[in-house]
Amino acid sequence: MKIIFAGTPDFAAEALKQLIEAGHEIPLVLTQPDRPSGRGMKLTPSPVRVLAESHGIRVETPLTLSLKRDPEGAALMHAELKAVDADLLVVAAYGLILPQAVLDCARGIGKKGDIKALNIHASLLPRWRGAAPISRAIEAGDAETGVTLMKMELGLDTGPMIRKVTTPIAADDTTSTLTERLGRLGARLLVEALETPSELDWEVQPEEGVTYAEKLLKPESHIDWTEPADALARRLRAFTPFPGMQFEHAGLVIKVWEAECTAGDAPAGTVLSTDGALTVACGSGALRMTVLQKPGKPRMAASAVLQGVSFTVGEVL
């Protein structure tokens, strides 16, 4: 099958990898432009670009596909997509809004021949439509999540559902670990679905159970000790690797990378223990933080950080 692929991060690269290994023809890949990364802020290509170019696949990195924002450039890109004469457009965590002309650029597959653009969405739709479905599922304490193959339309993840796969959310899952697992599951689901393209059908999403996964923002990383310890522990897992969790002490911003809930009965923010880890009382229970990071330093065991940063049992953060 001839497929145009649009995606950017590792989650998408896994799908592209499995499509290539399955023998599909990928004449064109769309991905986000190179972004500054690392301490040196060096321009770095996306994982999808790196993979595509290693296989000699043509890659385009448009800043926008909107005719309003770039009439000439977007129109040219639309024409190039149509000229590929692909059977299907596959989209996975691309990062750009796709206008109708792009969604209609392929010939189409399925029983009705109307699946022209297919999205790999990392949730069990209609729960967690939007930008950060994996993180928000962990933060909310969901017992399970999964991947939905969706027929794309202009709405925000509102398109009809084609296939789903489910996986439990483990007690130690972070956004990093769950993204990796869902990437493999979604890629496998896609390849299996495309083995019988003429048999694919879809069903409209139910109106009941719709939730939205808002984009993660850096201000959310601030720890509010009045919240329950279990909620903070979930958020820590949800915010790993981005935006992380942090608090201020003695003029330093201390980042928290690993923690667990424990018993604690004191005013919120009270330091309960510095014995091998930093334990702080929360709105209910306490948070025992085992991996911390000082500004300009790597992540360390809390015991090592506590040797250089003084906390007093009984003080309130």
N, C-alpha and C positions, 0 to 999 in steps of 0.2 A: 504494500500500500504506500502511496506517496503522501507524506505528511509534512506540513509546516509546523515547527515546534516553537513555542514562545514560553520562556521561563528564565529564571535568574539564579536562585540559590541552590544549595546542595540537594534540597528536597526535589527540585525540578531536574537537576542533573541526573539523579537516579532514574527518573522516568525516561529521559533521553537515552541514557545508557542502555536500559532494557529494550527500548524500541530499536536501537541500532543492533543489539545482539539478536533480536528476534527477526532481523532481516528486512525491516521496513526501510523504504527509501526516504531519506530526509534531505531534500534539496536546499532548504533554507531554515535558519534558526534566528529568532528575534530574542534579544536579551537586553538588560539594562546596560548603559554605558559604564566604562571602567570608573570605579570610585576610589577616593583616597582611603587607605587602610593601614593599620599598624602605627607604631610610634613615629615612623618617618613620614606617615601620610602619603605613601607612594601609591600612584594610580595602579589599581589591581583589577584585572578582568574577573567577571563573574565565573563561578564554577561551571555554568552552562557554556559560556564562551570557551573556556579552556578545553572542555570535553569536545565540543563541536569542532574546534579548530584542530584538535589532535586527530580527528577523523576526516579532515579535509572538507568539512561542511561549511558552506558560505554562512557568514554571520552578519546580521545588521543590528545596529544599536541606536534606533531613532530616539530622540528626546521626547517626542510626542507623536501620536497617530491621529491627533485631532485636527480637523480641517480649520477650526476656528483659531487655534493657536499657531498653526504653521500651514497655511493653505497650500503653498507650493510643495513643500517637503512631504507633507502627509499625503497629498494627492499622488505624488510620485510613488510613495511607498505602497499605497493602496493598489496602484496599477501593477507594481511589481509582484505583490502578493497574488493578485488575480492571474497574472501571466504564468505563475508557477503551475497552475492547473492541478492543484493538489486534491486528493480525495478528502482530506480532513485537516483542520487546524486543531492542534492539541496545546492547551494552555495550562501551565502549572506555576503558580506564584511568580507571575511575570512582573507585575508592579506598574503597569500602565493600563489606563482605561481604554477598552477597545470599542470603537464606534461600530455601527451596524455594518458598514461597508467591509470592515475587517472580519467581523463575525460571519459574513456571507462570502468570503473569498474562495472557499473550497467548494467542490462539487457536492459533497454530502454522502453519508452512509446511513445505514439503518433500514428498518422495514419500510419506512415512509420516504427514505432518502433525504430526510430533513435535518440530520445531525451533521451540521457543517463545522461547528466549533464545539469542542469538548473540553471541559475544565476538570482538573483533578483537585478537588477541594478537601482539605484536611479536617473534616468534621462529619458528623452524621446529620446532614441537613434534614429539617430546617434549623436545627440547633447550631448556633455559632456561625451564622453568616458573617462575613467581614474579614478584617485584616489580620487578626491574631487568634484564630480559632484554637490552636493547640495550647497556647498560654492561658487563654481564658477558661478552657475546659479544666485544666489543672487547678487554676486559681479558685474556680467554683466548687471544687471537690467532686467533679463528675467521676462515676465509677468506670465509665468506658467512653471511648471515642472511636474514630475510624476515618475512613475516606469515602467520599461520594464522587462518582463520575457523573457529571452534570452537563446537560445540553445548554450551551451558553445563550443568554439573552442580555438585553441592556441593563436590567435590574441588578442590584448588588446581591449576587449569589442566589437569585430567585428562580433560576432556570429549572426545567424538569429534570428529575433524577433518572439515571440510566442503571447504575449498579452501585452497591455499597459493600464495604468490608468493615468489620468491627474488631476492636482490640481493647482489653482492659487497661486502665490506667493504674500502674503499680504505685505502691506507697513511696517508692524512691524515684519515680520518674521525674525528670526535669524536662523543660521544653527542648533541650538538646537531645536527650535520649529518646523522647517520644517522637520528635521530628524525624530522627533517623529511622525509627521503626515504621512510622507512617509513610515515609518516603519509599521504603522497600515494598510495603503492602500496597500502596497506591500504584506503583509502577507495575507490580505483578498483576493487579486487578485490571489495569489498562491493557496490558499485553494479552491477557486472557480474553478480554472483551473483544479485542480486535482480531482474534482468531476466527470469529464468525460475524463479520461486520454487517452482513445483510440481515441478521437476525436480531440486531439490537433495537430495543424499543425503550420508551421512556414513560414516566408517570409524573404528573404535576405534584409539586411539593404541597403537603398539607398546610393549612393556615394556622393550625394549632401547634404550639411548641416552638415558635420562632424566637430566637435570641440573636443578639448582635455582639460580635467580638471586636470591641473597639481597639484601635491601634495602641500599642504600648508606648507610653511617654516617659521620659526621664524623671519628671517630678513624682511619678508613682513609686520611685525607688526609696523615698524617705520612709523610715519606719515610724509608725505611730504606736507607741507602746500601750496605748489604751485598748487596742484591738486584741482579740483573743489570740493566744499563742498558736493554736492550730491554724487559724486563718493566716497568720504571718508566715508560718512554716510552709503552707501551700503556696503563698505568694512568692516566697523565696524560690521554690522549685519552678514556679511558673515564669519567674523573671530571670532564670538562668538559661542562656548567658546574658540576655539584655532585658531590662536595664539594670538588673542586679538590685540588691537591697543595701541600704546604708543608714548610718546615724552619725551624729556629731558628738565628739567628746574632747574637751580641752583644746578646742580649736582645730581638731583633726577630723576629717571625714573618714570613718571606718566602714569599709565594705564587708558585708557578710556573705559567705559563699556556701557554707553548710551549717545546718542547725537542726535541732530536734525539740519537740515539745517535752516538757517535764512539769512536775508539780511545783507550785509556788503560790504563796499567799502573802502578798504585800502590795503596797500602792504601785500602780503601773509605772514602769521605768526604774524601779529599785534594783540595784545590783545585789544579787543574792549570793553569788559565789564566783571566785576567780580561780578555783582549784582545777587546773587542767583545761578549763574552758570558761567562757564568759556566760553566766546565767543571769538573765534579767526578767523580772516579773512583768507580766502583761495584764491586759484587762481581765483575763482569766488564764490561769496556768502561768507557765514561764517558758522562755526560749533559751535553750542551752546551745550556744554558738561555738562550733568546733573548728571552723576555718574562717579566718579573717584576712583583711588586706589593708595595710596602711598606704597613704598616698605615696606614689612613686616606687612602691615595693611590690614584689610578687605575692601571690596568695600564700599564706602560711598557716600552720597549725595554730590555733588560738593560744596555746601555751607559749609559743615562741613570741607572738605579738604582745602578750601580757607581760613579758619580761622587759619590754621597752616602753610600754604605755601603762601608766598607773591607773587602776580602777580601785575604788574603796568599797568594800561591802557595806551596804546601807545607803550609799549615795544614790541620788535619783538622776537619771539621764534625761 
